[in-house]
Amino acid sequence: MFLKLLREGLGRLVIFIDFITRPKQAKRSAEEQTRVEQETQHLSLYQFYACPFCVKTRRAMRRLNLPIETRNAADGSPHREDLLNGGGTIKAPCLRIDDNNNTTWMYESSDIITYLETRFGDDDTETIKAT
Ligand SMILES: N[C@@H](CCC(=O)N[C@@H](CS)C(=O)NCC(=O)O)C(=O)O
């Protein structure tokens, strides 16, 4: 009970700090942004709202200006089962990458951020460094 309250309190604090220190979004040409928006339609982030690793990943998505769909993997959510069946374990964040007929489930916030930076953080964007 105490641990649950502590976890919830810390989660809210993380959300609040994230809110007041939101990173600036990268800017792209309209054409580039359209391309990025098309590509990100094949990505989705399974996440918990107040998980610090998920917040870190969402911050990177915002910084890179990537409109990736987020899917709540909390208890009772239909996405939770997809995550378990597809990825093999309930752990968030997890990036689902749908590539033609292939689906890859990428765990580990640092790996996800590196993947997104490598794929979308090209030199032409006015990318703001990690915060
Ligand atoms: N090293 C992982 C840690 C991820 C992690 O521990 N996530 C927790 C939530 S904060 C989790 O999914 N725990 C399993 C659960 O809550 O069922 C990362 O950086 O992504």
The ligand as a Gaussian input file, in Angstrom:
#p B3LYP/6-31G(d) Opt

LIG

0 1
 N       15.440000      -0.591000     -18.637000
 C       14.063000      -0.430000     -19.051000
 C       13.202000      -0.287000     -17.809000
 C       11.726000      -0.305000     -18.153000
 C       10.891000      -0.624000     -16.905000
 O       11.379000      -1.075000     -15.881000
 N        9.601000      -0.345000     -17.038000
 C        8.707000      -0.679000     -15.974000
 C        7.716000       0.488000     -15.735000
 S        8.531000       1.942000     -15.143000
 C        7.865000      -1.859000     -16.343000
 O        7.426000      -1.967000     -17.466000
 N        7.604000      -2.772000     -15.393000
 C        6.747000      -3.903000     -15.625000
 C        5.374000      -3.687000     -15.081000
 O        5.126000      -2.628000     -14.486000
 O        4.530000      -4.575000     -15.240000
 C       13.974000       0.787000     -19.983000
 O       14.851000       1.672000     -19.929000
 O       13.061000       0.835000     -20.807000

